[in-house]
Amino acid sequence: MVPRRRAEGDPPPVYETIDYASNFSLCINFDGYFLGVGKNRAYVNGKSIWYDYVEGDALTVDKLEDLVEQLGYEVQGRLHMYYCMPGKPMNEGGLVKITCNDNCLNMRAHVTFGHKYP
């Protein structure tokens, strides 16, 4: 299944199972900028968009780049992608730069082991 962009205000889907191959929802924050350093660092003036039915067993850096490019951004050589580890704030070392498919495996593992975002 192709990831589906969730319309603003729509509720998230209810997924039947949670495992590495299952679908999950992915929030992409974009169009903002980082301000400050260290514990004073923040991401400001950004927007968020949700994609539902992202296939866990098919998530790769290339797939993430495709989703970001659907928002009108060219990733190659221009943007860096990060994910935030569950339970660890961005300004306390929670951001992980997505550079390889192993990073995607780690993101899927967070979903698999029950971490959920509001």
Beta strands, then each sheet from edge to edge (+ up, - down):
strand 1: 4-5
strand 2: 23-30
strand 3: 33-35
strand 4: 42-44
strand 5: 47-55
strand 6: 82-84
strand 7: 95-97
sheet 1: 1+ 5- 2+
sheet 2: 3+ 4-
sheet 3: 6+ 7-
end
